[in-house]
Amino acid sequence: MTGPGARRRAGAAGPGSTRVEATATCLSWIPPQAVEGAFKLPFGLGVAHYDKPPPDSAPDVAGLLAADAIRFANQLRAWIEVRDGQITNHGMSGHGRLGSTTVRMGSRALTFAGVALPDLISPPEVHPGRVRFTQTAGGHTGAMVPRHIPRRPFVRLTAPIAWSTVALTMYADGSSRAELADASCFPRHYLYDTDGNLTHKSALINYRHWLRRAEHEDSPWSGVAHPVPVAHVRGAAERSLADAILVSGGYRQQRLPAGARLSEAPIAETEVHVLLDGLLVIEFDGKPIAEVGPGAIFDPAKRTQVSKEHAIVRAKTPCRLAVLARDRLDSDALLGVATEQISRLQAYTAQAADAGTGATGA
């Protein structure tokens, strides 16, 4: 999970040294339609609310928290000092910040502040030419969530624990790598690099599991955590269109079990698939070449002949997909998405041909 180069601050370090700074930021939010079944009743009544997708770049973290637009943020800042190509010193700062949740009941609105748990900061891992920093942040977010638990007192009112673990590796050459190392299974988590660009997102969210099982005993604070799958973000055109679809709603949903092909959930040539949740694997001549997460768009009408003959899409995890008519979408936006996807396929087939695999060019 790579990011652009870190920021350099000449003169901020000791004589003959250069200080290099970097950041990793994780924003956690609730996508539209992320809660299903009876659990979504408060959202449908307007008592609770979903969030709009955070921006693709330069998020105003304080502003998003103040506007109740995200649930919490985990920001890690670190620095190293480099002299003659060697790391001579290092340090880190940063912390988690929980937002508040506004609950509306008729004409009245009540705001509940989140209850943060102490940040968990691991000792930096120092290696020749690099240092890796790790920070876990989170807590009980927003309003009370009454629910049954399997032991006394059998009912709990506080919200389950939501959290994320971010890691930041800094290298002696000035580059850095941000990672979403781990996170709770709800809500969705977005990772931003040093330059403030969205690079990765958690691929699976499960409100039911989070609500029923994510107790204090099942969190990093008790030493028990279960990794969530993470996906690279897609191209700008695809992200923009997927966000617009997500916010607009008005689509029907399909489910795809793990291991199934996307073709097993067929749609008409006049329709488009958008992945809402889960991980899909793109295979070329039976070889996995890419994993795609929420926001990936599949338009049957725009598939190239090479794609039809050589590529299949398979569910790596259980997936939930939106289906909507093409004529509801901007044709120029769909063309931009298709152009990005064709470019990626052409790049892969060119690399495969150079490697002598015998793959057919696009």
C-alpha positions in Angstrom: 0.0 0.0 0.0 2.3 2.7 -1.2 2.1 6.4 -1.0 3.9 9.3 -2.6 7.1 10.7 -1.0 7.0 12.2 2.4 7.6 15.9 3.1 11.1 17.0 3.7 12.1 19.8 6.1 15.6 20.8 5.6 17.2 22.5 8.6 14.7 21.1 11.1 17.1 18.3 12.1 20.6 18.3 13.4 23.6 19.6 11.5 24.0 17.7 8.2 20.7 15.8 8.6 17.4 16.2 6.9 14.1 15.7 8.7 11.4 13.9 6.7 7.7 14.0 7.8 4.8 11.8 6.7 1.2 11.1 7.7 -1.4 8.4 7.5 -5.1 9.3 8.1 -8.1 6.9 8.4 -11.6 8.3 8.2 -14.5 6.1 9.2 -18.1 6.6 8.0 -21.4 4.9 7.4 -22.3 4.4 3.7 -25.9 4.6 2.5 -27.7 1.3 2.7 -24.9 -0.2 4.8 -27.4 -1.4 7.4 -29.9 -4.1 6.5 -33.0 -5.8 7.8 -34.6 -4.7 11.0 -31.4 -2.9 12.1 -32.0 -0.2 9.4 -35.3 1.0 10.9 -33.7 4.0 12.8 -32.1 5.1 9.6 -35.3 4.9 7.6 -37.2 6.9 10.3 -34.5 9.6 10.2 -33.5 8.9 13.8 -30.0 7.9 12.7 -28.3 8.9 9.5 -25.9 7.6 6.8 -23.0 9.6 5.7 -21.9 11.0 2.3 -18.6 9.5 1.0 -15.6 11.6 2.3 -13.7 13.5 -0.3 -11.1 11.8 -2.5 -8.3 14.2 -1.4 -7.4 16.8 1.2 -10.1 15.9 3.7 -10.9 18.6 6.3 -10.9 16.2 9.3 -11.9 18.7 11.9 -14.7 20.1 9.7 -16.0 16.6 8.9 -16.1 15.7 12.6 -17.8 18.9 13.5 -20.4 18.4 10.8 -21.2 14.9 12.0 -20.1 13.7 8.6 -17.8 10.9 9.8 -17.8 8.7 12.9 -14.1 9.1 13.8 -10.6 9.7 12.5 -7.3 8.1 13.2 -4.3 10.3 12.3 -0.7 9.2 12.6 2.1 11.7 12.1 5.8 10.6 12.1 9.2 11.9 11.2 12.7 10.6 10.6 16.1 12.2 10.4 18.4 11.1 7.6 22.1 11.7 7.3 24.3 10.2 4.6 21.5 7.9 3.6 21.1 6.5 7.2 18.2 7.0 9.6 19.6 8.6 12.7 16.5 9.5 14.7 12.7 9.2 14.5 9.5 10.0 16.3 5.7 10.1 16.0 2.6 12.0 17.2 -1.0 12.0 16.3 -4.1 10.6 17.8 -7.7 9.4 17.3 -10.7 11.7 17.3 -14.3 10.6 17.8 -17.1 12.7 16.4 -20.6 13.0 17.7 -23.9 11.6 16.4 -27.0 13.7 16.1 -30.3 11.7 16.7 -33.5 13.4 15.4 -36.9 12.6 16.9 -39.5 14.7 15.2 -38.6 18.4 15.5 -36.0 17.7 18.2 -32.4 16.8 17.8 -30.1 15.2 20.4 -26.3 15.0 20.0 -24.3 12.3 21.6 -20.5 12.5 21.9 -18.4 9.4 21.2 -16.5 7.9 24.0 -12.9 7.4 23.0 -10.6 4.6 24.3 -6.9 5.3 24.9 -4.9 5.2 21.7 -2.7 2.1 21.3 0.7 3.0 20.0 3.2 0.2 19.3 7.0 0.8 19.7 8.4 1.8 16.3 9.9 -1.1 14.3 13.4 0.0 13.3 15.0 -1.7 10.4 18.0 -0.8 8.2 16.8 2.0 5.9 13.2 2.2 7.3 11.0 2.7 10.4 7.4 1.4 10.7 5.0 3.2 13.1 1.6 1.9 14.2 -1.4 3.4 15.9 -4.8 2.1 16.9 -7.7 4.5 17.7 -11.4 4.2 18.3 -14.1 3.9 20.9 -17.8 3.8 21.4 -19.3 6.0 18.7 -22.3 8.3 19.0 -25.7 7.4 20.4 -26.8 4.4 22.6 -27.5 1.2 20.7 -29.7 -1.1 22.9 -28.9 -4.8 22.1 -28.9 -8.2 23.6 -25.6 -9.8 24.9 -25.2 -13.4 26.0 -24.3 -12.8 29.6 -25.3 -10.6 32.5 -26.7 -8.0 32.4 -27.9 -9.4 29.0 -28.6 -5.9 27.6 -26.1 -3.3 26.7 -26.8 0.3 25.8 -23.5 1.7 24.7 -22.5 1.5 21.0 -20.0 -1.3 20.2 -16.4 -0.4 19.7 -15.4 0.9 16.3 -11.7 1.3 15.6 -8.9 1.3 13.0 -5.2 0.5 13.0 -3.0 2.6 10.7 0.7 1.9 9.9 3.2 4.2 8.4 6.6 3.0 7.1 9.1 5.7 6.3 12.2 5.1 4.2 15.7 6.7 4.2 15.2 7.8 0.6 12.3 10.0 1.7 9.4 7.9 0.5 6.6 6.5 2.8 4.0 3.8 2.8 0.6 4.1 4.5 -1.4 1.0 5.5 -4.8 0.3 6.9 -3.4 -2.6 9.0 -6.7 -3.6 10.7 -10.1 -2.2 11.5 -13.5 -3.1 13.0 -16.1 -4.7 10.6 -18.2 -1.5 10.8 -18.3 1.2 9.6 -16.3 1.7 6.4 -12.8 3.0 6.7 -10.9 5.2 4.2 -7.1 5.5 4.2 -5.3 8.7 3.0 -1.6 9.1 2.4 0.9 11.8 3.2 -0.4 14.0 0.3 -4.0 13.6 1.5 -5.0 11.3 -1.4 -7.4 8.4 -0.8 -5.6 5.2 -1.5 -7.4 2.3 0.2 -10.7 1.4 1.8 -12.1 -1.4 3.9 -13.9 -3.8 1.6 -16.4 -5.5 3.9 -18.8 -4.0 6.5 -21.1 -6.1 8.7 -23.4 -4.2 11.0 -25.1 -7.2 12.4 -21.8 -8.9 13.4 -20.5 -5.6 14.8 -23.6 -5.0 16.8 -23.8 -8.5 18.3 -20.2 -9.5 18.8 -17.9 -6.5 18.7 -17.7 -6.2 22.5 -14.7 -4.9 24.4 -13.4 -8.4 24.6 -13.2 -8.5 20.8 -11.0 -5.5 20.1 -7.4 -4.5 20.1 -7.8 -3.3 23.7 -8.2 -6.9 24.8 -5.6 -8.2 22.4 -8.2 -9.8 20.1 -8.8 -8.4 16.6 -10.0 -9.9 13.3 -8.5 -8.3 10.1 -10.9 -6.9 7.5 -10.1 -7.1 3.8 -8.7 -3.9 2.2 -9.0 -2.8 -1.4 -7.1 -0.3 -3.5 -9.3 2.6 -4.7 -10.2 2.8 -8.4 -9.7 5.5 -10.9 -11.1 9.0 -10.4 -13.9 8.6 -13.0 -15.0 5.4 -11.5 -14.9 6.7 -7.9 -16.9 9.8 -8.8 -19.6 7.9 -10.6 -19.9 5.2 -7.9 -20.2 7.9 -5.2 -23.0 9.6 -7.1 -24.8 6.3 -7.5 -24.3 5.4 -3.8 -25.8 8.7 -2.6 -28.7 8.8 -5.1 -30.0 5.3 -4.2 -32.9 4.0 -6.3 -31.2 0.8 -7.3 -32.0 -2.9 -6.7 -29.5 -5.2 -5.0 -28.1 -8.6 -5.8 -25.9 -10.9 -3.7 -23.0 -13.0 -4.9 -21.6 -15.7 -2.7 -17.9 -16.2 -2.3 -16.4 -18.1 -5.2 -19.2 -17.4 -7.6 -18.7 -15.6 -10.9 -20.2 -12.2 -11.6 -21.8 -13.8 -14.6 -23.9 -15.9 -12.3 -25.8 -12.7 -11.3 -26.7 -11.7 -14.9 -28.0 -8.3 -15.8 -29.3 -6.8 -19.1 -27.0 -5.0 -21.6 -29.0 -1.9 -20.6 -28.0 -2.2 -16.9 -24.8 -1.6 -14.8 -23.4 -3.4 -11.8 -21.8 -1.4 -8.9 -20.1 -3.2 -6.1 -21.5 -2.0 -2.8 -19.6 -4.3 -0.4 -17.1 -7.1 -0.7 -14.1 -8.1 -2.8 -14.1 -9.3 -6.4 -11.1 -10.8 -8.2 -10.5 -10.2 -11.9 -8.9 -13.2 -13.5 -7.3 -13.2 -17.0 -6.9 -16.6 -18.6 -7.5 -18.1 -15.1 -4.8 -16.0 -13.4 -5.8 -13.5 -10.8 -4.6 -10.0 -11.9 -6.5 -7.6 -9.6 -8.8 -7.3 -6.7 -11.5 -4.6 -6.6 -13.5 -3.4 -3.8 -16.6 -1.2 -3.1 -17.2 1.3 -5.9 -16.1 -0.9 -8.8 -18.4 -0.6 -11.8 -19.1 -3.3 -14.4 -20.9 -2.2 -17.6 -21.6 -5.2 -19.9 -22.2 -2.9 -22.8 -18.6 -1.6 -22.6 -16.7 -4.9 -22.4 -14.1 -5.3 -25.1 -13.7 -8.5 -27.0 -10.5 -9.4 -25.2 -12.3 -9.0 -21.9 -15.1 -11.2 -23.0 -12.7 -13.9 -24.2 -10.1 -13.9 -21.5 -11.4 -12.2 -18.3 -13.8 -13.3 -15.7 -14.8 -11.7 -12.4 -15.2 -13.9 -9.3 -16.3 -13.1 -5.7 -13.4 -13.5 -3.2 -15.8 -12.7 -0.4 -19.6 -12.5 -0.2 -20.6 -9.5 -2.2 -23.5 -7.1 -2.4 -24.1 -5.3 -5.7 -26.3 -2.5 -6.9 -28.0 -2.8 -10.3 -29.4 0.2 -12.2 -30.3 1.2 -15.7 -27.6 2.7 -17.8 -29.9 5.5 -19.1 -30.0 6.8 -15.5 -26.3 7.5 -15.6 -24.3 10.1 -17.4 -23.0 8.6 -20.7 -19.8 10.7 -20.6 -19.1 9.4 -17.0 -19.6 5.8 -18.1 -17.3 6.4 -21.1 -14.7 7.7 -18.7 -15.0 4.6 -16.5 -14.7 2.3 -19.5 -11.6 4.2 -20.7 -9.9 3.7 -17.3 -10.7 0.0 -17.3 -9.6 -0.6 -20.9 -6.3 1.2 -20.1 -5.7 -1.1 -17.1 -6.4 -4.2 -19.1 -4.1 -3.0 -22.0 -1.3 -2.4 -19.5 -1.7 -5.9 -18.0 -1.8 -7.6 -21.4 1.2 -5.7 -22.5 3.1 -6.7 -19.4 2.1 -10.3 -19.9 3.2 -10.3 -23.5 6.6 -8.8 -22.5 7.0 -11.6 -19.9 6.4 -14.1 -22.7 3.2 -15.5 -21.2 1.5 -15.5 -24.6 -1.5 -13.4 -23.4 -3.5 -11.8 -26.2 -3.2 -8.0 -26.6 -6.2 -5.8 -26.0 
